[in-house]
Structures are given as C-alpha cells and as structure tokens.
C-alpha cells in the first residue's frame, strides 16, 4: 500500500477529492498535530487528525512516525462528547507534577 503525501492529488486534476479544504497545525514539543478537512468522493467533508513524531534510526537517519484518525460527520458529536469527558476526568484526577518530573509519556525511545 502506497503512503500518500499530504499534498498528493487524485488521478483527476479537476477533482476536489482528497484535497485539503481547511488545515491547522499544532506543534507540541516532540509532536506535531495536523488537522485537515477533506472531501469524500460523494462530496461530504471529513476530518483527519494526524500525529507526527520525528524518530531516529540507529544510523542517525530520521523518519516521521505518523498516526491518523479519520472522523466523519456522523461521529463528531460522540467523539467530541467523549473527548470532553476524558479532558474533565484528567483535570479532576491528575496528580500535580513537578516541572522537572514531566516526561514525554508516549516516547518509547526516551530521546
């Protein structure tokens, strides 16, 4: 399966399918989050959330590890409701951390 670049277009140059309609980028430490609104072939808008992390191989070369979530309009309400519930839970239950104790919890390499 071919990994498409964010800016690749379909075979039909006149098609709006898979083109970015609206995009935002959030840089968060070692991670970058991309929020891209795209259009399906049936002309419906959907959201792709991509987490990108720069990783290094043992030879020093780097690559970007990417994880994507595709959200369609029929799932927006349930997704946003659950996201807010999880944010509220964390806000109520997070034990305060000292500044020097903060770590990148999702970073297996420790780099």
Buried (B, 14 or more C-beta within 10 A) or exposed (E): EEEEEEEEBEEEEEEBBBEEEEEEEEEEEBBBEBBBBBBEEEEEEBBBBBBBBEBEEEEEEEEEEEEEEEBEEEEEEEBEEEEEEEEEEEEEEEEEEEEEEEEEEEEEEEE
